[in-house]
Amino acid sequence: MAITPLDLQMIFSQLDQIGKEVSSQKEGAALRSVMQNDSRQKIQDEKMKSVHQTDDSGSGPVKTKNNKKDSGEEETSGKKSAGGKESEADGESAGTLPAVHDLNLGKYVDISG
């Protein structure tokens, strides 16, 4: 089956309509993406401007225990006993005197002269 001049005339007459449809589809897709980006941006702006209420994790103030004093005393006493023995051993082997630790050093300042 050969293409007749009448068929070519129909195809050429509809080319401008097809071109308009294709261009409107491309523009429509671009317009949709722009509108989606705008709506996303509006939502993000609203989230940034809004104030969110925090969830209450408890019914009131909770008293916490401070175990630093208890554990700190145990650690320092353990360091003194173990560290003192090690420092004495290190001091004797190196030929230097062990360091003296005075807990009250620097706490009291005599300003009377």
C-alpha positions in Angstrom: 0.0 0.0 0.0 1.5 3.2 -1.1 1.0 6.6 0.5 -1.3 8.8 -1.5 -1.1 12.6 -1.7 -4.3 12.8 0.2 -2.7 11.0 3.2 0.3 13.3 3.1 -2.1 16.3 3.0 -3.8 15.0 6.2 -0.5 14.4 8.0 0.9 17.8 7.1 -2.3 19.6 8.2 -2.2 17.9 11.6 1.5 18.5 12.3 0.9 22.0 13.8 -1.8 20.5 16.1 0.6 17.7 17.2 3.4 20.3 17.8 1.1 22.4 19.9 0.0 19.3 22.0 3.6 18.2 22.5 4.8 21.7 23.5 1.8 22.1 25.9 2.7 18.7 27.5 6.3 19.8 28.0 5.2 23.1 29.5 2.7 21.3 31.7 5.3 19.0 33.1 7.6 22.0 33.8 4.7 23.9 35.4 3.8 21.0 37.6 7.4 20.6 38.8 7.5 24.3 39.6 4.2 24.2 41.5 5.4 21.1 43.5 8.6 22.9 44.4 6.6 25.9 45.5 4.3 23.8 47.7 7.3 22.0 49.3 9.0 25.3 50.0 5.8 26.7 51.6 5.6 23.6 53.8 9.2 23.9 54.9 8.8 27.6 55.6 5.7 26.9 57.8 7.6 24.2 59.7 10.5 26.5 60.3 8.3 29.4 61.5 6.0 27.3 63.7 6.7 26.5 67.4 6.5 22.9 68.3 5.4 21.8 71.8 7.7 19.4 73.4 6.5 16.1 74.9 6.5 15.9 78.6 8.6 13.0 79.7 7.6 13.1 83.3 5.1 14.7 85.7 7.5 17.0 87.4 11.1 17.7 88.4 13.1 14.6 89.1 15.9 14.6 91.7 19.0 12.9 90.4 21.7 11.4 92.5 25.2 12.8 92.4 27.5 9.9 92.7 30.6 11.9 91.8 31.5 12.5 95.5 31.2 8.9 96.5 32.9 7.5 93.4 35.5 10.3 93.4 36.6 9.6 96.9 36.9 5.9 96.2 38.9 6.6 93.0 41.3 9.0 94.6 41.8 6.7 97.6 42.4 3.8 95.2 44.8 5.9 93.2 46.7 7.0 96.3 47.2 3.5 97.5 48.0 1.9 94.2 49.5 5.0 92.6 51.7 5.7 95.7 53.2 2.3 95.6 53.8 2.6 91.9 55.3 6.1 92.2 57.6 4.9 95.0 58.8 2.0 92.8 59.3 4.4 89.9 61.0 6.9 92.1 63.5 4.4 93.4 64.3 2.9 90.0 64.7 6.3 88.4 66.7 7.8 91.3 64.2 10.6 91.9 62.2 11.3 95.0 58.4 10.5 95.0 56.1 13.5 94.7 54.5 14.7 97.9 50.8 15.4 97.6 49.4 17.8 100.2 45.6 18.1 99.9 45.5 21.4 101.9 48.1 23.1 99.7 46.8 26.3 98.2 43.5 26.3 100.1 44.5 28.8 102.8 46.1 32.1 102.0 47.5 34.3 104.8 46.8 37.9 104.0 47.7 39.3 107.5 51.3 39.6 106.5 
